[in-house]
Amino acid sequence: MANIKSAEKRIGQTERDRERNRSQRSRMRRAVRELREAVSAGDLSQAQELLPDTLKLIDSTAKKKVIHRNAAARTKSRLSQAVAKLETS
C-alpha cells in the first residue's frame, strides 16, 4: 500500500483512467460487433447505416490512445472492405 500522498493520488488517477478506457473500449467493440453481425447477415442497409458511426467511434477511441492508431486503421479498413464487398454482391 502507498505511504506517500502522491502515490495514493496516482493510484486513484490510474483507477479512474482504467475505468474510462474500459468503457471506451467496450463501446467501440460493441459497435464493431453490431456492424460485423449486420454484414454477416447480409443486411446492406443496416451495415451502411452503422458504418459511419462505427468508424467515428474507432477514430475517437484511437485519438484518446485507448487503442493504437494502427489497430484503429486496420479495423476501419477491414470493416469498410466488408461493407464494400456486401455492396457489390
C-alpha positions in Angstrom: 0.0 0.0 0.0 1.2 3.5 -0.8 2.7 5.5 2.0 3.3 8.7 0.1 0.5 11.2 -0.7 1.4 11.5 -4.4 1.5 7.7 -4.7 -2.0 7.5 -3.2 -3.2 10.2 -5.6 -1.6 8.3 -8.5 -3.5 5.1 -7.6 -6.8 7.0 -7.7 -5.9 8.6 -11.1 -4.9 5.2 -12.6 -8.1 3.6 -11.4 -10.2 6.4 -13.0 -8.3 6.2 -16.2 -8.6 2.5 -16.3 -12.4 2.6 -16.0 -12.7 5.4 -18.6 -10.6 3.4 -21.1 -12.5 0.2 -20.4 -15.9 1.9 -21.1 -14.5 3.5 -24.3 -13.1 0.1 -25.5 -16.4 -1.6 -24.7 -18.4 1.0 -26.7 -16.1 0.6 -29.6 -16.2 -3.2 -29.6 -19.9 -3.3 -29.3 -20.3 -1.0 -32.3 -17.8 -3.1 -34.3 -19.7 -6.3 -33.3 -23.0 -4.9 -34.4 -21.6 -3.9 -37.8 -20.0 -7.3 -38.3 -23.3 -9.0 -37.5 -25.1 -6.8 -40.0 -22.5 -7.7 -42.7 -22.6 -11.4 -41.9 -26.4 -11.4 -42.0 -26.2 -9.7 -45.5 -28.2 -6.6 -44.3 -26.7 -3.9 -46.6 -28.9 -1.0 -45.5 -28.2 -1.7 -41.8 -24.4 -2.0 -42.5 -24.3 1.2 -44.4 -26.2 2.9 -41.7 -23.9 1.7 -38.9 -20.6 2.2 -40.8 -20.1 6.0 -40.4 -20.8 6.0 -36.6 -18.6 3.0 -36.1 -15.7 4.5 -37.9 -16.1 7.7 -36.0 -16.1 5.8 -32.7 -13.0 3.9 -33.7 -11.3 7.2 -34.5 -12.2 8.8 -31.2 -11.0 5.7 -29.3 -7.6 5.9 -31.1 -7.4 9.6 -30.5 -7.8 9.1 -26.8 -5.0 6.5 -27.1 -7.2 3.7 -25.7 -6.2 1.6 -28.8 -3.2 2.0 -31.1 -3.7 4.1 -34.2 -2.6 1.3 -36.5 -5.1 -1.1 -34.9 -7.8 1.5 -35.5 -6.7 1.9 -39.1 -6.7 -1.8 -39.6 -10.1 -2.3 -38.1 -11.6 0.6 -40.1 -10.1 -0.8 -43.3 -11.5 -4.3 -42.7 -15.0 -3.0 -41.9 -15.0 -0.8 -44.9 -13.9 -3.6 -47.1 -16.6 -5.9 -45.7 -19.4 -3.4 -46.4 -18.0 -2.6 -49.9 -18.0 -6.3 -50.7 -21.5 -6.6 -49.5 -22.5 -3.7 -51.8 -21.0 -5.4 -54.9 -22.6 -8.8 -54.3 
